[in-house]
Amino acid sequence: MTRASGEHSEPQATRDWVPGLEVVVRNRFTGGWSKGFVIEGVLRAPDRRYRLRRKSDHTVLPVSFRTDELRPA
């Protein structure tokens, strides 16, 4: 599928979502996208979720995120 210019391209397979990938995360309050995060770890059971680290202060966030809440930066 071709994407219009300016749109985010998402990794095609979950194997592309690995620690170190820079991402933007959907803000759960406003629905907008927040930048400045890196995947810290992948939680695989019972469903795939991701732990994120904030780039500004290297803090790992206390909640995990689904793939649909993330986009590559």
C-alpha positions in Angstrom: 0.0 0.0 0.0 1.3 3.4 -0.9 1.1 6.2 1.6 0.7 9.9 0.9 3.7 12.0 1.5 4.1 13.3 5.0 2.3 10.3 6.6 4.1 8.1 9.1 5.2 4.8 7.7 4.7 2.0 10.2 6.9 -1.1 10.4 5.2 -3.9 8.4 5.8 -6.7 11.0 5.9 -6.8 14.8 9.6 -7.9 14.5 10.3 -4.3 13.4 9.2 -3.0 16.8 12.4 -3.6 18.8 14.1 -1.9 21.7 15.9 1.2 20.6 13.3 2.2 17.9 12.4 5.9 18.3 8.6 6.3 18.5 5.9 8.9 19.0 3.1 7.9 21.4 -0.6 8.7 21.4 -1.4 11.0 24.2 -4.2 9.3 26.2 -5.7 12.6 27.3 -5.7 14.7 24.1 -5.5 12.0 21.4 -2.5 13.8 19.9 1.0 12.4 19.3 3.9 13.1 21.7 7.5 12.7 20.5 10.7 11.9 22.3 10.3 8.2 23.2 12.2 5.0 22.6 11.1 1.4 22.9 12.7 0.1 26.1 11.3 -3.4 26.0 8.7 -5.8 24.6 6.1 -7.6 26.8 4.8 -10.6 24.9 2.3 -12.3 27.3 -0.7 -12.3 27.0 -0.5 -9.7 24.2 2.3 -7.7 22.7 2.8 -4.4 24.6 5.8 -2.1 24.8 7.6 -0.3 27.6 8.9 3.2 26.6 11.8 5.3 27.8 11.5 9.1 27.6 14.6 10.4 25.7 14.8 13.7 27.7 15.5 12.2 31.1 15.9 8.4 30.3 12.9 7.6 32.6 11.1 4.3 31.8 7.3 5.0 31.8 5.3 3.0 34.4 2.7 1.9 31.9 2.9 -0.2 28.7 1.5 0.6 25.3 -0.1 -1.3 22.4 1.2 -1.1 18.9 -1.7 1.0 17.8 -0.7 3.7 20.4 2.8 4.0 18.7 4.3 5.2 15.5 7.9 5.3 14.3 9.4 8.7 14.9 
